[in-house]
Amino acid sequence: MKLSSLPFSVSLLCGLTPVFAQTAPQDETTLEEVIVTAQKAAQPLLDVPIPVTAISAATLVDNNEVDLQDFYSKFPSLSIDYAQQSAVNLVVRGLPAAITLDDVPLSATSYLEEAGGLSFDLDPSGLKQIEVLRGPQGTLYGADSEGGLLRYVTADPATDAVSGRLDAGLSTIANGSQPGWDIRGSVNLPLSGTAGLLIDGFARQDPGYIDNPILGINGLNLSHTYGSHVAFLWAPSSALSVKLAAFLQVGRGGGTNDYDIAPGLGEYDQNYIAGVGPFYRLSQLYSGTVKYDFGPFELTSVTGYVWTGFHDSFDGTTSGFVPYSEFGIPGTSFTGFGEAGLLTPEDAHASQLSQEVRLLSHVGSFMDVLLGGFYNYAYGAFGENLEASNPQTGVVAGSFDFIGFGSAIRDYAAFTNITTHLTKSFQVEVGGRYEWDHFYSYGTSFSGPGNPLFGIATPATTVEPSPNGLSQKATWLVSPQYKLTPNTNLYVRVATGYAPGTPNPAVAGVPAESQPDTVTDYELGAKADVLDHRLSFDTSVYYAEHTNIQAGLYSQQANIYYFGNAGSATVGGVELSTQVRPATGLTVSGWLTWDESKASIPPTSSLYSSNGQSLPFFPKWSGNLSIDQQFPVGSFEGSAGVAIAYTGARGGGGGLVFPSYAKTDLHVGLQRGVWTARLYADNVANKRGIINGGPATLIPDSFYYITPRVIGLQFTRTF
């Protein structure tokens, strides 16, 4: 993953991490055991020498936290960075993070990812849990996981019983023009004693709350999202299992979730020209996982196919092209279209086929050896029209220019992970990976009277060749681990990660490609479960160096953005996650972070304003505290809780400082048998916390805020 802004920070975090388990607690006074799959195998969280946070998907659905903007603040050190059209980039510990769904990588090709819209923001319906791994994960997960990894984990079908769940909810949002609603359903069907089928589907309406007073449109960001997940499991024996799965999500909307700050506009207003905003996004994933245990060896094969695409548009009137599209280009025969608007529709799609095979061998009780190979091929295409249009009506007068390009990437990797158990209490994990990334570019196409602004004399369709490229890199990790007691684990972890270089369009004023960047992370951690399973904590101290940073840079000569290298940064901090059950039915959890960063940016870079400063959009202090209580209410089981997420002041680029804010969520519920009713209020004080935006982003007067106050009622029936 590449950077549209410099993601590097130092974070000191104290976290009371909300982690949720796959198994029921022994009683209402003890904590649940948390099982994660961070190292591509189910393990207790206590045994994993990586800082990990896991949250159950059901918990997010119950509180209507169904996209990254709603739930990212529940994870320590996880941030989001909005690109155009609300496309979300993930950042962990100030560094770019990768995404997987059931061990299938979800990534777009080359610079298409930064074109906007190809990121995966999946509704949690159909998922079992969401895990965030902090620190470089290059050995097991490859390129682009420099800061960490977000793992979407789906549930396996059960083969022994019919079960299911139905959900329905209504909600209202501050300044909303429509109600919100959602419908969800899942069913597990055992087909035999060895096979099961899991089917899940959902549909939701997210109400619009942003208005355009210039055009007289209210609630323009109304959106609809629907999707389904189907999984089939065949396990004819304890040694063999085959899982086939399909995941589909479609989203449609009328506008973006950003606000414009300009004279005459209210706090929920945009002033984009007519025609801007409507979008369509489609994501599909198909996977097959085969596991076979034959004696001392365990063989796993994971095959995945991903297709994602979008259509959207944004307001290009601030791009600098409008004077030329309206009045013409001096020295050419083009005299302009006479319209002051520049509507910019975009279309993109990417497809990806991946295959991973890994073999785990247990050499007695002394050593575990993992060997693996990985292959990935991805292709994508992107097209953008610059259309002169009437700002009030959206009527297009003509196409000023069309820019399109395509690219592909072919990856090969071999990796190993060896854990040596020197004693019952002490073990050492060593891993390594070597990866080859081949880039293929299919040229950049220009067409229209605006071609001379890109150095092309004729308005006729012209394809400028772009270079191919090869990037290869080794990543490694070393992690000694010592169990002070059966429930106390100490570890040291040194690990590396990287992002491959990226070819750029072959245009004058743009380098042929960027160079790979590298992260080296040094970490000391401790995990414990004490006081008869009433208190747990997970702490780590880390320091990371990020060199040869890749970032989106702007070429004045070519009038386009491209990928370049923009210096280095250091990242470091302390993390603590804890959860406690001080009384029957009462659970307290949360986290607190302190982030610090320092960048070294050369004067020749457009990011030089960040030289010696902290990373834009990343707070020095942030935290999360949640308190949940369960209690009897006659024949019902009651519940109530509060969650407070704090984000401190942070730089916003261009000299801006975004103020701190605290977001408070409340919920109460009643359960009787298979029925549950839940009332929630998210952002109950209706705080206007800025996520990002301003001069350092694509549209200088545009800002993304946290979601306004939402009050809703959710009903659930299980069977």
Secondary structure, DSSP 4 states (H G I P E B T S, - for coil): ---SS----EEEEE-------SS--SSTTSPPPPEE-TTSS-EEGGG-SS-EEEEEHHHHHHTT--SHHHHGGGSTTEEEEE-GGG-EEEEETTEEEEEEETTEE----GGGGGGSS-S----STTEEEEEEEES--HHHH-TT-SSEEEEEEEPPPPSS--EEEEEEEEEEETT-SS-EEEEEEEEEEE-SSSEEEEEEEEEEEE----BBTTTTBSSTT-EEEEEEEEEEEE-SSSSEEEEEEEEEEEEEESS-SEEE--TT--TTB--PPTT---EEEEEEEEEEEEEEEETTEEEEEEEEEEEEEEEEEEE-TTSS-HHHHHH--TTSS------SEEEEEEEEEEEEEEEEEEEEEEETTTEEEEEEEEEEEEEEEEEEEEEEE-TTT--EEEEEEEEEEEEEEEEEEEEEEEEEESSSSEEEEEEEEEEEEEEEEEEEEEESTTGGGGT-SSSS-EEE----EEEEEEEEEEEEEEEEETTEEEEEEEEEEEE---B----TTS-SBPPPEEEEEEEEEEEEEETTTTEEEEEEEEEEEEES-EEEEEETTTTEEEEEE--EEEEEEEEEEEEEEEETTEEEEEEEEEEEEEEE--TTSTTGGGTTSPPTT--SEEEEEEEEEEEEETTEEEEEEEEEEEE--EEEETTEEEPPEEEEEEEEEEEETTEEEEEEEETTT----EEEESTTSSSTTEEEE----EEEEEEEEE-
